[in-house]
């Protein structure tokens, strides 16, 4: 069989997979054991002998999809990963087939053109004037690049921040007094970036009772660091936090960072998409004062994974983040476009912009903004419902599509309840530590999830409580 026939088999299988999930047929997830699953997929035989086409492909997909987590199922409420628009998945197919590794323009002109446009669109949403020329535009207010995920994006932004305070770090190493300052509720990728960069532990700034950075104490904290001889490389603010989905007060934090001459990095991986909504963008008030922003399209913009933007107010900041040379890539050459390889860890880079472009181009900004508003309002509706239920505590009033709650009892009870849910497969939620305790955590990524699904979830959890968990 040929490409067209195998694609047809694949599309039919995926269409049935999503259709059945939307109708709530079958579990959200099946946690099968690794080796039996590999045997069922017949991976060893296929690797050795080949033949993954036609009916063999059909059988493989049947087994593979049966064991896959069904994000299209309304019971999916676990993690900040989009239920991707089908057009974005089509973009992934186009990218995979053309295979244009577009970190240098000559390898993927069309992909680079789309990414450049997507980056400019994001810069404008933040409030920065984009670079519209083919080369670096020194009159622009912003620059950027797309990377494979928010963790890599945070690392890249922090490397750009280091270039400002320690421009010789690539040749001489880090100054011994250099640190990253962040909220204790920052994403783990921030402390991971600090470790990769050889900076040692992150210094955690004071927070308010809800875990947001506290501007009333931040200036004194930063002054204390500077008095002890510590040089903050950057301060990382959340927009929004991973556990509770709360936004730090960006405008106040930005003014304090400017007073202390500290780079402000906003981790907006999940929450920056609220910039599309006139009703919600006030949550990001002051983001235009940041020095860098991370924004994941594979979350609320409904792009397929992975697609994360690193955006900087200084259009040349990312070009200063890296210092390596490679004669077969970096040299004077005539070309009509722009190379992005100077701005990324990656040499081989997928056409990430195509995924978010297809999502935006199929739905339009207003439709995606309406979905973001709906999911946020639904989280607030869910929190109001949960507060009426006995023995349930809601952590905070939601500012995004994240709701954290817990049943009366120890942290271990919340973990046991979540384990029982995972075993049953009817619902898929996560847990998080925040405010000194363990919470059950719902993330409303699926626009098909409604309050009836939440009520059914709570009823199932109550049945586990009655049975002694």
Steps between C-alpha positions, in 0.01 A plus 500: 500500500606860446516823697144608415349169611693491827409861575135412438523210746663730756249782459206262534649352818565844651155625406336202671731547803392862547132437417465219754684705765271800452199268547654382832536146364776314679738624769703820494818304561625145540817449700623173350832350602793586277629164375158343431408814308818479294418137425144587398636768266744242356772765497798261512380300198417811299837660576678189376285409201308815403162481330313777682247569225152398393325262738809476722487876542128477576558240773786702649289818512208315660728382781690826528193722519324269745794554738524877436369764739185654352534876529182537293302326778308749721639314802849622413579768760860426594774706340565819305514332161257607231231297337651600167295633218504250215650758265801534730551123476490532122781754530702242692452257209611762247806579712584134552475421131687802363756468784642849454740554791450875490743644755683631193286672237629306199375174656142621545406837352123447524525373858720795599258746340209356699697494827609862447136602454384305806774655716403849383135429581596396853722805547213727404270325748749574777519864393840502331571622148617200296792459266348508152815502285686196375807585708516616862310827528661733753190720505282213625396452860510123500642179363440132548528138397292184538641205694402144585323569829485744789791348692738565211341842454564596863862387471546704182351815654720467808808458279404827332469661845845370595650658188402841633652469849787263414583547129823299529343195667549279194877568508565545872219312674238641735587758763477320835242746640245456218152364591148468361219639716153346468179418677504176700201412281691536175510211254770242570664588169626824657706319765601247235626784280700638793663159543576464129657847500711415804343769717415296807168522688232748403440771762130511579333838551224564758138429405156597625253265669391360162855431382539796262814713505448774761602846369484650850795285607675443168705821492643435846581141406688607186684772689606238755641277226697787354632603841635150558686520169262282299423603141150400380519385140123528463177491695243249374131584544207265434219565254349272610638262763492130419336372818223752575485693173549841664666801339773701671443882503721572202485880484607547861772237464627660179539841666697342784725312257574822315588676824751224575617461136394135490379312192132403536408168340131408487422131478173531311517146359142429599343837573631731230222385267263714708650792304253409224205580725391856568327367811804320641809686382488721811649197681819569301503875560859619477632208294625748241750622762667158521834428335399151385187287481438130439170402337394142415273461199441131579292595801213747468560585132408137422809424296633146493820445697756643513506873432631756750606857432794686655430871461728790598441874516851562363499353147871417524491338846455147369784544253730563797385190691732258316862524387588179311626485144463237226661577167253296298209704643626840616657695217430790267247403236247658274144412591162672500392388850624463856688226686362411846776263607684774692201523735448136596663200661371297208677455170232279348174684565153398390255736330337583833332815374296297253314324783385817676435674167267221386316517834459877478424501129227237535320662793606863511605699806149573623397135506807395697455797735141390560620150591753643748227714656263204516754277672586768756133571576435127527782465754337772709161329466656172610664663801163646603339156472776330700464752781141384548610140549564383858851387589651672195735798520594715200853641510447840333257679271615400149658759273548252216369158400656328804306395812665348808289335769531234768287279719531519877793283597877474465706548186526123466121481456512733197767281338301183569188651344692601193650153469154340510382738227795409283434130549134535399584717198167686502666830588855626481607776740832597658618615842719788615668628812413860587444707813674228699260219406417246227199579280302319235543708186269544203621668181221571253669457163213324322224741386253208510530450876197632687367521855329161470844348449628673814200381702558145376867531599412610854244222532760242401745641754231481770443134417869436560475680834200288602690183414800609707697598187 
